[in-house]
């Protein structure tokens, strides 16, 4: 019988999730690992809303994060504080979620623990970054890859890329999603739209998520269908809002973390538009699949690897407009959404993914 492990998780702003994909992932994985008997600690920003020291059997460790004062640079200090604390713990395994502000400290990672890094997407490809930042991120990727005992790729495309660049052992483990218990038709009314009479985007407001491409396509379609866009606040987003503030069909909304509302909005949308183009398996895409959405996705290796033939694909606004103008038949809807549900059930099941991570931890300890 294998011994229970002491696991540290670094790289999120904290749990419960009120921010994004890695936070949601950490919440799901940590509580399942704890239920299996492992001692799990998730590092959290000192200023997060939830302040209890435990959550669902998971220990929370709050470290100072000056990001609220000094912006992005604060992430590096926060990750330093997390790693300094982790060095004083008796962790068997430390799971690093991403590397952008963490791997710069990899020279001082704990020497007694095994380190696994979920490499997320190819961060240096993201167009929001200046060339100097992209150069730094390429180096940061290399530091994480060379100083980790194992790399985790969340999509086949990322796995193939990492395997071509580094000799570090790699395991493919996808993200997971949960099936919503039910859907509320009244959720749409709160946002002044009717069920199946609006399109939906849920994404970070970044250029590589191609939100403006979707906006332009929506404005050119034949039917006047509103486009709801739920996104975080960024400078890029502020510019888009200003540019399209007089377009009544384009409705920007603040990021919303109420699962029941967002899942209902997903389910009752006409189309869910997924423009992500520079990452691996995106959690919001899996959630859309679990909500039986009709999905229109940017055509790239990451989205193809998740959706396969069960979506409409586009590369530019003209093509997306064509897709928006062509309603799906009942059979096409049933076939594609049914296949996506099977994928969530069989490939993106949280319990299965937790088992995969547990096996990866034990494997890393034997390297």
ZAMARGU-4260 file (C-alpha; in steps of 0.2 Angstrom, whole numbers, plus 5000, padded with zeros to 4 digits):
<rodrens>
0) 5000/5000/5000 | 5007/5017/4995 | 5010/5030/5008 | 5000/5046/5009 | 5009/5061/5003
5) 5012/5079/5009 | 5007/5089/4993 | 5010/5108/4991 | 5001/5118/4977 | 5009/5134/4971
10) 5003/5146/4957 | 4986/5151/4961 | 4978/5167/4969 | 4969/5155/4981 | 4954/5144/4984
15) 4939/5144/4983 | 4940/5150/4965 | 4936/5168/4962 | 4948/5171/4948 | 4951/5159/4934
20) 4956/5142/4927 | 4970/5137/4939 | 4961/5142/4954 | 4946/5131/4949 | 4958/5117/4945
25) 4967/5118/4962 | 4950/5118/4971 | 4944/5102/4962 | 4961/5093/4963 | 4965/5097/4981
30) 4949/5092/4989 | 4949/5076/4980 | 4967/5072/4985 | 4963/5077/5003 | 4948/5065/5002
35) 4960/5051/4997 | 4970/5054/5013 | 4984/5065/5007 | 4990/5081/5017 | 4987/5095/5004
40) 4992/5113/5006 | 4986/5126/4993 | 4995/5143/4994 | 4984/5158/4993 | 4986/5177/4992
45) 4985/5186/5009 | 4971/5197/5003 | 4958/5184/4996 | 4940/5185/5002 | 4940/5168/5010
50) 4950/5168/5026 | 4948/5151/5035 | 4963/5140/5037 | 4955/5125/5029 | 4943/5121/5015
55) 4936/5104/5011 | 4950/5096/5021 | 4963/5106/5012 | 4975/5117/5022 | 4976/5135/5016
60) 4993/5145/5018 | 4991/5164/5015 | 5007/5173/5009 | 5009/5191/5006 | 5005/5197/4988
65) 5009/5215/4984 | 5001/5214/4966 | 4987/5225/4972 | 5000/5239/4975 | 5013/5236/4961
70) 5004/5226/4948 | 5011/5211/4939 | 5028/5213/4947 | 5019/5208/4963 | 5016/5191/4956
75) 5035/5187/4957 | 5036/5193/4975 | 5021/5182/4979 | 5028/5167/4971 | 5044/5170/4980
80) 5035/5171/4997 | 5026/5154/4993 | 5042/5145/4988 | 5051/5152/5004 | 5038/5145/5015
85) 5037/5129/5005 | 5055/5126/5008 | 5052/5125/5027 | 5039/5112/5025 | 5041/5093/5023
90) 5032/5091/5007 | 5035/5076/4997 | 5028/5084/4981 | 5026/5102/4975 | 5014/5105/4961
95) 5018/5122/4952 | 5003/5128/4941 | 5011/5138/4928 | 5029/5146/4927 | 5028/5164/4922
100) 5032/5171/4939 | 5037/5155/4948 | 5051/5147/4938 | 5063/5162/4941 | 5064/5156/4958
105) 5067/5138/4953 | 5085/5138/4958 | 5079/5139/4976 | 5065/5127/4975 | 5065/5114/4989
110) 5078/5101/4987 | 5069/5088/4997 | 5053/5088/4987 | 5049/5082/4970 | 5043/5096/4958
115) 5030/5094/4945 | 5025/5109/4934 | 5009/5111/4924 | 5015/5121/4910 | 4999/5128/4905
120) 5000/5136/4887 | 5015/5143/4877 | 5015/5159/4887 | 5028/5167/4876 | 5017/5166/4861
125) 5004/5177/4868 | 5002/5193/4858 | 4998/5204/4873 | 5017/5203/4878 | 5030/5214/4872
130) 5045/5206/4863 | 5056/5208/4878 | 5043/5200/4889 | 5041/5185/4877 | 5060/5182/4877
135) 5059/5182/4896 | 5044/5170/4896 | 5054/5158/4884 | 5068/5157/4897 | 5055/5155/4911
140) 5048/5140/4902 | 5065/5133/4900 | 5069/5135/4919 | 5053/5126/4924 | 5056/5112/4911
145) 5074/5109/4916 | 5071/5110/4935 | 5056/5100/4937 | 5056/5081/4939 | 5040/5080/4928
150) 5030/5091/4917 | 5011/5090/4915 | 5004/5095/4898 | 4985/5098/4898 | 4983/5095/4879
155) 4991/5084/4866 | 4997/5100/4857 | 5007/5106/4872 | 5013/5088/4875 | 5020/5087/4858
160) 5028/5104/4859 | 5036/5101/4876 | 5043/5084/4870 | 5051/5092/4855 | 5060/5105/4866
165) 5065/5096/4883 | 5071/5079/4890 | 5061/5081/4906 | 5048/5067/4908 | 5030/5073/4902
170) 5013/5067/4906 | 4997/5072/4897 | 4983/5075/4910 | 4969/5086/4905 | 4958/5098/4915
175) 4941/5092/4921 | 4923/5098/4922 | 4908/5094/4932 | 4890/5092/4925 | 4878/5105/4931
180) 4864/5099/4942 | 4851/5109/4933 | 4848/5125/4922 | 4837/5140/4926 | 4829/5148/4911
185) 4826/5164/4921 | 4845/5167/4921 | 4844/5175/4904 | 4831/5188/4909 | 4843/5195/4922
190) 4854/5201/4907 | 4839/5207/4896 | 4840/5192/4884 | 4829/5177/4879 | 4834/5159/4880
195) 4842/5153/4863 | 4842/5171/4857 | 4859/5177/4862 | 4877/5172/4859 | 4890/5170/4873
200) 4908/5173/4877 | 4917/5169/4893 | 4935/5173/4892 | 4950/5184/4899 | 4950/5200/4889
205) 4966/5197/4880 | 4971/5199/4861 | 4974/5180/4859 | 4956/5176/4864 | 4950/5185/4848
210) 4936/5193/4856 | 4936/5208/4844 | 4935/5195/4830 | 4919/5188/4837 | 4912/5206/4840
215) 4915/5210/4821 | 4907/5194/4816 | 4892/5197/4827 | 4889/5214/4820 | 4889/5208/4802
220) 4877/5193/4804 | 4860/5194/4797 | 4850/5191/4813 | 4851/5205/4826 | 4856/5193/4840
225) 4864/5200/4856 | 4882/5195/4861 | 4885/5194/4879 | 4904/5195/4884 | 4909/5190/4902
230) 4927/5195/4905 | 4939/5202/4917 | 4945/5220/4917 | 4960/5224/4907 | 4967/5239/4897
235) 4964/5230/4881 | 4946/5226/4887 | 4943/5245/4891 | 4949/5249/4873 | 4936/5237/4866
240) 4922/5243/4877 | 4925/5261/4872 | 4926/5256/4853 | 4910/5247/4853 | 4900/5256/4867
245) 4887/5262/4855 | 4883/5245/4848 | 4867/5239/4857 | 4870/5221/4852 | 4887/5220/4860
250) 4885/5219/4879 | 4901/5218/4890 | 4898/5211/4907 | 4909/5209/4922 | 4917/5192/4926
255) 4904/5182/4936 | 4909/5167/4947 | 4891/5161/4951 | 4891/5144/4944 | 4873/5142/4943
260) 4870/5158/4933 | 4884/5155/4921 | 4880/5137/4918 | 4862/5142/4914 | 4868/5156/4903
265) 4879/5144/4894 | 4865/5131/4892 | 4852/5143/4885 | 4864/5152/4873 | 4861/5150/4854
270) 4880/5149/4852 | 4895/5148/4863 | 4910/5157/4855 | 4927/5151/4860 | 4941/5161/4853
275) 4956/5155/4863 | 4971/5152/4852 | 4987/5152/4863 | 4984/5140/4877 | 4980/5121/4881
280) 4964/5114/4887 | 4954/5129/4892 | 4942/5126/4908 | 4929/5137/4901 | 4928/5127/4885
285) 4925/5111/4895 | 4912/5120/4905 | 4903/5124/4889 | 4904/5106/4883 | 4896/5100/4900
290) 4882/5113/4898 | 4877/5106/4881 | 4882/5122/4871 | 4883/5123/4852 | 4901/5128/4851
295) 4910/5139/4838 | 4928/5138/4841 | 4944/5146/4834 | 4952/5133/4823 | 4969/5128/4831
300) 4977/5113/4838 | 4972/5116/4856 | 4953/5117/4852 | 4954/5104/4839 | 4962/5092/4852
305) 4947/5095/4864 | 4932/5096/4853 | 4938/5085/4838 | 4923/5086/4826 | 4910/5092/4838
310) 4910/5111/4835 | 4910/5124/4821 | 4927/5131/4817 | 4933/5148/4811 | 4949/5157/4808
315) 4943/5175/4804 | 4927/5186/4807 | 4920/5182/4790 | 4920/5164/4792 | 4913/5166/4810
320) 4899/5177/4802 | 4895/5163/4790 | 4893/5151/4805 | 4882/5163/4815 | 4871/5164/4800
325) 4869/5145/4798 | 4857/5137/4811 | 4862/5119/4817 | 4849/5106/4813 | 4842/5096/4828
330) 4852/5081/4823 | 4868/5090/4821 | 4865/5098/4838 | 4861/5081/4847 | 4876/5072/4839
335) 4889/5086/4843 | 4883/5090/4860 | 4880/5071/4864 | 4898/5068/4859 | 4905/5082/4870
340) 4895/5076/4885 | 4903/5059/4882 | 4920/5067/4882 | 4917/5076/4898 | 4911/5060/4906
345) 4926/5049/4900 | 4941/5061/4897 | 4938/5076/4908 | 4931/5067/4923 | 4938/5075/4939
350) 4940/5059/4949 | 4949/5051/4934 | 4961/5067/4933 | 4964/5066/4951 | 4970/5048/4950
355) 4981/5053/4935 | 4989/5067/4946 | 4991/5055/4961 | 5000/5042/4949 | 5011/5056/4942
360) 5016/5061/4960 | 5021/5043/4964 | 5030/5041/4948 | 5040/5057/4951 | 5045/5051/4968
365) 5053/5036/4959 | 5063/5046/4946
</rodrens>
